[in-house]
């Protein structure tokens, strides 16, 4: 480590706010006082065996050493390294008598923390720097009077150095789980009387930091001037700032990270494997004999075989299985190890992990000569994101310069018109679909594409278009892993116990990111659902409102104190549920996902989303955006797959504490039985068959326009679609003339859904189209408009309807109330019309259905509007409008249309549960005299 550079940066950072009255003379630069010179003695070789300072056990080991020989001291491995034998008189030990809660294990009954200090503690105890160590370091960071030996950070600590003892009081601990005086695997288990060894509980970084703050509490130190650490100590430093933001003034992280990379985990696994191969390992119970010296010696040298070997590392920028960040880590680690022959390259391409199969031209010697300083060449792709987003359609205007990249055009075979162009980064690429190798973008569960299930992602509006992505379905193991990961993240508190203001800030950041990407996401939604781009832009443009709303809820929602009799303080809080599952339909993929995700995240839950297998791409994109905005990895996960497999397994797991679905009523009932058996919370927005009542006093042109929107927006694929149109006799003829003309106009202006002038798109699939057509043709009634699949070409733009699932606005009259057209949800642009005479007849017809989600009332009579609205059995009633939605307004149904509500405070609280804390505030004397239920006197006692 270059102590000069790192030390000077740390010095400048720590000196921005000097501690009060403890700066006795000017500070020299870290380079002047600490840079090692040619005459500096080399550092002693570190000793790896972990042996604590208990004299009795040391004597036992030493005697065993002289009485036996070890295979680990054979001539092939050289003499045994000496023991690192800390002297317990050279450091302090704090014994904590109370249990310490652990993240991954039962509480530790008690523990010791070894520590050393440098400098002088100020009277106000506000000049303290807590120094965190790496995995194998002791608390001896620098020399002291009691222990004059050089410490592991000798050049950093002292008068005028980076950690200036003229200013600061520095505390360094041996980390919990260490073996230099603090409780660790070599300590005695009070239950068994033997060393813990491999029975010692698994610790998290949070556990280590909480133990250190127990020491600070013991010393009467409330606040830290700074938390400083390197390596694993840097992780502790970051954790200290996160766990105790009100107590930590500054955080210094050196050579650290917030997570262990897969390569680091693999490296440690390899080291442990070498260590455990030593015969002296004895499954970790080697404390009555010799430690595994050979294994310890080989574990570190095992990292160095590549130090003199030329290495070429290639990363693929769109690879989400092994991201380029991990490839860079490998290259950097090799260079740090002294290898000066490391070359690192990044390949462009949009096919992720499999790019090396197609981009053979980039692997040639000619390409590899174009290096930049440092041995790295970056081949930039057309877009940095994966998915169908490098798409340039005919509606985007002139094609930008391709810069030598290959363009593959998608043409309309009917007229040769260019519909879209895929821009490929390199001339030797091929038109393969983009592949998502990882079904859970933020939980690293590898998937074999050879045996995986792939989800179809064809554009329903144009079957000629190549699949926009190849989505790998989550496996059973993926689902289990996702639930386990979500539960562990929830327990760790990274999000669940984060301050409300922190969660609010992240949601607001995500809202701003979403605003910027609305045009791109709208195109994705159009491609995967077939809905008109004009609809998707308008709909997605409002989604940031939901994130902003719940960010505001977090800033304003408060706990309360319940009035309670007696000397008691009863405060009530809302706490998150835990792991929650959400099932998203195909009709509004991103809208419904955001409506559910926003309150769930705001409440502090871990969220697992199962999007529709027909439209998963935009939800995957949103999850990626959430992590970029600050949602911790594992808090929001997406599991693509089929409902009968992935969805069923997800909602059936007892670890899932709430299920929130939007689906058909039959599906809702089936899932409700499963959720109920697990005693989990449940919200279900189910089917609908919304009535639209047009009274004789309505403004007919407005009613025509509003009814057309209610019936045909989203091609009728919405749960509040106005599929039962009830018109009073007084205006029936006038209304029907205008309504049929509107339906004809919509049909004539249908075309390519990507065309912003197109009025209505396709339905989601040919299967759904066949279902719609079948119900219409079997039904009893008179078809006034539409009724059959659209074929031929568009009069708007020549689009070939026969290549997609297009069904026109369909109007049917004279339908009996027992017919499926009247009773069942069709989920298509089909409306049945009935006339009524009296107000009560209209209300009875509106309520004569098993569904009760949405309804519309058109009248200019204010009294009638309120009277009729109150009588209609629906969770949503619109007056002189339809399908209005706001994040503050509860959304849900009555009767067979569901249970619970989306939106508003109701949704937020539905993702929480109340927790009452009742505190006895009576004095000890009063408590003794009035609350001893089994006292021998006859005084009256309160029960409860």
Secondary structure, 3 states (H helix, E strand, C coil): CCHHHHHHHHHHHHCCCCCCCCCCCCCCCHHHHHCCCCCCCCCCCCCCCCCCCCHHHHHHHHHHHHHCCCHHHCCCCCCCCCCCCCCHHHCEEEEECCCECCCCCCCECCEEEEEEEECCCCCCCCCEEEEECCCCCCCCCCCCCCCCCCCCCCCCEECCCCEECCCCEEEEECCCECCCCCCECCCECCCCCCECHHHCCCCCHHHHHHHHHHHHHHCCCCCECEEEEECHHHHHHHHHHHHCCCCECCEEEECCCCCCCHHHHHHHHHHHHHHHCCHHHHHHCCCCCCCCHHHHHHHHHCCCCCCCCCEEEEEECCCCCCCHHHHHHHHHHHHHCCCCCEEEEEECCCCHHHHHHHCHHHHCHHHHCCCECCCEEECCCCCCCCCHHHEEEHHHCCCCCCCCCEEEEEECCCCCCEEEEEEECCCCCCCCCCEECCCCCCCCCCCCCCCCCEECCCCCCCCCCCCCCEEECCCHHHHHHHHHHHHHHHHHCCCCCCCHHHHHHHHHHHHHHHHHCHHHHHHHHHHHHCCCHHHHHHHHCCCHHHHHHHHHHHHHCCCEEECCCCCEEEEEEEEECCEEEEECCCCCHHHHHHHHHHHHHHCCCEEEEECCCCCCHHHHHHHHHHHHHCCCCCCEEECCCCHHHHHHHHHHCCCEEEEEEECCHHHHHHHHHHHHHCCCEEEEECCCCCEEEECCCCCHHHHHHHHHHHHHHHHHCCCCCCCEEEEEHHHHHHHHHHHHHHHHHHHHCCCCCCCCCCCCCCCCCHHHHHHHHHHHHHCCCEEEECCCECCCECCCCCCEHHHCCCECCEEEECCCCCCHHHHCCCCCCEEEEEEECCHHHHHHHHHCCCEECEEEEECCCHHHHHHHHHHCCCCEEEECCCCCCCCCCCECCEECCEECCECHHHHHHHCEEEEEEEEECCCHHHHHHHCCCCCCCCCCCCCC
